[in-house]
Amino acid sequence: MSKRKICVVITARPSYSRVKTALTAIKNHPDLELQLVIAGSALLDRYGNAINYIEQDGFNIDAKVFMVLEGENKTSMAKTTGLGVMELANTFYNLKPDAVVTIADRFETIATSIAAAYQNIPLVHIQGGEVTGNIDEKVRHANTKLADIHLVASQDAKERLIKMGEEEAYVFNTGCPSIDIAHQIKQNSTLDFEPIKKYGGVGKDIDWRNGYLVVMQHPVTTEYEQAKEHITSTLKVIDQLNVPTFWFWPNVDAGADGTSNGIRSYRELYQPENIHFFKNMIPEDFLKLLVNSKGLIGNSSVGIRECAFLGVPVVNIGTRQHGRQRGKNVIDVSYQPEEIKKAIEQKLLNSTNDVSDKIYGRGDSGEQIAEVLATVALRFHKTITY
């Protein structure tokens, strides 16, 4: 019997870290053949050029899809998605996969789903069923309705998908593959590299060895016009606290220009002595950085998922993760500087790490995903007819 060809589409830097262990498990499974497509911002240097890390990890790339239009606003998001549909449709036509995997909820992931579903290729959606309350939630639920097989990250998400009308036999709670890496890091969490020496970045050469913060704050697509204002509030707080801080560049979303411009403007105007900026890190190094920090500030899903498992305190700012199930490690605040500062002082600077919370998996998600993909019936539940 020939191997099932499983085509996984990676469209952004965070998506790779989210499914890396699943890619390895698919690649190593005797009944599966991994087809890897790298697309979107994962190909762009300004967003960390994730493809470099993917190649360094030994994965063969079957296709590259350039689809990101400049602008980083609502219109460019829509056009990027449309271009993605056209290019990915050709890619799937050429690769002829037995199933296509789309990941989570970024705006451009719907292009993967449309290109596969409209060609009657069984679609597998990872991390459906979660709630956030912005454009990502609409995309996630749209992906769900186009998908045939669902690999969710929590029991809460599984129950929500079943309530949405998805067949229970095709909804699998595999946990989140990013937790697999967090599980590995938890076994050996020593910060065994020099962050600035290894990754460069820009900003002051901060003295981080006696404790530091990590910031990862992305624009909110439904609030993109306030992106510069939101990031400036956080910058002011971190600057005033004068605690050594590693700050990571935002994703490519509507408002990313405002976020990036806010960072550049503040850096040039005030030249903060305590902040060093990075574009990207490999997932293992990033989690080591997190687990050895005083905590994470911003609105990244890593604060909700990996940090819960690792017990890293998180100050979650604004609405981007609204409605998503969270552990005891998270405190939610608005964009008001006073509220952000108070939460950082209480939750991060004057407390120890929280206990581990296994909402999103126990560390074996990649293997579970590969086994489901090897054994589940690949049939069309939502066939498109003409």
N, C-alpha and C positions, 0 to 999 in steps of 0.2 A: 504494500500500500504506500502510495506517495505521501510525502510530508505535506501538512497543511501550510500554506503560505500566509503568514500573518503580517500584514503591512501596518506598521505603527508610524504615525505622523507626528513629528515634534515641531511645534511652531514657535516656541519661545524658550528662553533660558530656564525658567522655573519648571517647565514641563519635563525637561530632561531629568532633573534631579528627582522629580516626582515619580518617574517610571523606570529609572535606571536598573533597579534590581529585577523588574519585570522583563526588561529587554534581555538581560543576562539569562534569566530563566527560560525565556522563549528560545533564545539562541542555543542553549544547551539541551533543550528538550528533544528527545529522539524522534518525536512525531511532528515537530514543528520546524518551519523554516522562517527565519526573521527577514522581513523586508523593511528597511528603514528609510523613511523619507524625512529630510530636514527642510524646513520651510520658514517663511516669515522672519521675525526678528532673531531667530536662532542663528541666522546666517550673517547678521550684521555686527560689525565690530563695536559700534557705539552702544550696543546693548550686551556686550560681553562676549560676542562671537562664540556661542556655546558649541558650535560645530568643532572647534579646536579640541575641546575636552572630550567630545563624543569620539572623535577619531583617536585621540590619545588613549582612550579606554578600550580600544581595539574593535570597535564596531564598524562593520562595512556599511557604507552609505550607498543606497541603491538609486537615490534621486535627490536633487536639490531643487527647491521651488522658490524662486525670487518673486515676492508678491507684495512687499510693503511699499506703500506710497508715502512720500513725505507729507508732512502737515500735522500729523498727530492730533487731529480734531475729528469731530463726528463724521464729516464727509469723507475724509481719508480712510477712516475705519471702514465705512461702508464700501468704498471703492477697493480697498485692500481685500476685503472679504470676497467681493465679486471677482477680482482677479484670481484669488485663490481657488475659487470654484472652477474657473476655466482651466487653470494650470494643473490642478490636482486631478481633474477629470481625465486629462491626457495621461497623467502619470499612472493612474489606476488602470487605464485602458492598456498601457504598455506593460505594466508589471503583472496584471491579471492575478491579483491576490484572491485567496479563498475568503478572507475577512480583512476588514480595515478597522484599526483602533484609533479613536479620537479621544483626547484627554481633557477632562475637566470643563472649564468654562470661559477661557479667554475668548474675546470677541471673534477671532478669526477661526476658531475651531469649528464653527458652524459650516465653514467652507469644506472641510474634510467630510462632514456628515452629509452635506448635500451632494457632493461629487460621488460619494460611495452609494448612498441610498438611491439616487436617480439612475444608477447603473445596475441596480439590483445586486449589489455586493453586500453581504451580511456586515452590518455595522456594530462594532463593540464600543460602548462608551464607558470610560473609567471615571469614577467619582461623580456620578449623577446623584440626584435626590437631595442635594444640600441647598440651604437657603442663605442668601446674602443681602438681597433687597436692592440690587442695582442691575445694570445691563447684563452683568455676568450671569445673574440668576435666569434671566430670560433666555440667554444663549444655552445655559446648562439644560434647562427644561426643554428647549427646542431640540437639542442634541438627543435628549432622552426619547422624545417622540419619533425621531428619525431612526433611533437605534433598535437593534434586534436583541442584543445581549447587554446586560448591565453588570458592571463590576464596581460595586459601591464600597465606600470606605468606612461605613458605620451602620449599626443596626437601625438607628434613627433614619438614615437615608434610605435603607432598604424598605422600611415600612412606608415611607413617603412615596416611593415609586410605585409600590403596590396600590396605594390609595389613588395614585394618578392613573391607574388602569393598566400598568405593565404586568405581564404574566409572571407570577411568582416563581415559576420553574426556570425563568431566564433572568432572575435577579439574584446575584451572588454577593454576599458580604465578604469580600476578600481582604478588607482593610486597605490602607494606603501604602503603596510601595515605598514612599519616602520614609515611612516609619522603619522599614528594614534597615536603611542606612543609619537612622538614629539608634536603632538597637545595636548595631555594630559599634557605633561610636560610644555608646554607653558602657560597653565592655572595656574599652580603652580610650578614655576621654582626654588624655594628655595633649596639651597644645604643643605639638612637636615640630612646629615650623614658625618662622618669623614672618608675620603677615605682610609687613611692608617690604621686607627684603624679597619675599617670594612673588608678591603680586604688584608691587610698585604703587600704582594709584597716584593721587595728587593730594597736596595739603602738607601740613606740618608733620615732622617725624615725631609723633607723640610717644610719651613714656607710658605704655599701657600695662606694664608688668605688675603693677600694684592694684589693678582693677580697671575695668573699662565697660562702656556701654556699646550696644550695636543698634543702628537705626536702619530700617528699610521701610520707606514710605512711598507708595505709588499714588498717582492721581486716581480720583474716582470718576469714572466715565460720565456719570450723571451730574457731576459737580465740576466738570473740567475747567470751567471759567474761573473757578476759585483755586485752581491748583497752585499757582504761585503764592497766593495768600496763605494757603494751608501749610505749604512747606516752609515758608518764612517763619510762621509761628513756632514750628518745631525747632528750626535752626536757632532762633533767638533763645529758646529755653535751654537747649543743649550748650550753646555758647555761654550763657549766664551761669549754668551749673559748673562749668569748667572741669568736667570729668572727662578723661580721655575717651574718645568715641570713634568707632569705625562706622562709616556711613556708606551705604550702598546705593548705586544709581537706580532710577526707577525703570519699570517696564515700559514697553512701547504701547501706550494707550492714549485715548483722547485726553489731553491735558499734560502729556509727558513733556511737551515743549515748555509749558508753564512751570512744571516742577523742576526741570533741568535749568531753565533760565533763573528760577528763584535761587537754586543752589549756587550757580555761577556768580550771580549778582551779589549774593551775600558773602561769598568767599572772597570776591575781589574787593568789596567795599570794607568788610570788617576783618578779613584775614584771621579767622578764629584759630587760636593756638592749640586747641584741644581736639580738633576734628581732622581725621584722615579719610579720604574718599576712595572707594573702589568701584569698578564696574562689575566684577564677577569673581567668584571662587568656585573651585570644584566642590560638589556637595559635601564630601567628607570633611574638607577643611572648614567650610562654612559652619557645619554643625559643631565641629570642635571649637570654633571661635565662639559660637553661641553658648555652649554648655559651660565654658570657662568664663563667661562674661557675668556682669551683674544683672543683665537682662536685656530684652529687646524692646525697642520703641518703634511705633509706626502702624502699618495696617496690612502687613503681609500675612498670607495664610500660613506661613511657617510658624508664626506665633500661636496659631490655633492648633496646628497639627503636631509638628515635630517638637515644639517647645513644651506642649502638654506632656508628651511622652518622656522628654528629657527633664521635666521639672524646672524649666527656665522661666523666671518671672517675665511677664509681658504687659506693657502699657499699650493697649490697642486704641488708636486714635480714629475717631470719625465713624463713618457709616459703611466702609468697604466690606467689612466682615459681619455686618448686621444680620442677625438671625442664624448664623452658623453655630453649631453646637461647640461649646468651649469647656475647657477644664478649669480647675481652681487656680491655675497659674495666671489667668488673664484678668486685668482690670480695664474696664472700658471708660474712655473719656471723650469729651468733645474736642473741637479744634482750639478752644480757648487756652492761651499760654499758661495762665495761672493754674488751670485744672491739670494740664499736662505736667507742669513742674511739681505740683503737689503729689500727683500719682507716682512720678518717678522717685521722688524722695521717700515716699511711704512704701512703695511696692518693690523698688529695685535697690535703692541705696541703703535702706535700713532693715533689710530682711534677708533670710537665706533662701536657697532654692526650694521650690515647692516639690511635693511628692509627684511621682510619675502617674500619669493618667492615660489609660490605654483605650480611649474612645475610638481612635482611628487605626487600631491594629496592634499586633504583638511582635512583629518583626519577621513574618514569613509570607507577606503579601505577594511578593514576586513569584514565588513557587506556586502559590494558590492560583494566581492569574494564569500562569502557563498551563497548569493542569486543567483548568476550566476550558481554555482555548483549545486544548488537545482533545477534549472528550465531549464537549457540548455539541448538540445537534445544530449544524449551521443551516438553518432554514430561514426563509424570508417571512417575517410576521407582518410586514407592512409593504408588500410588493407594489411597485409603481407600474401601472398598466397604461396603455395608450390605445 
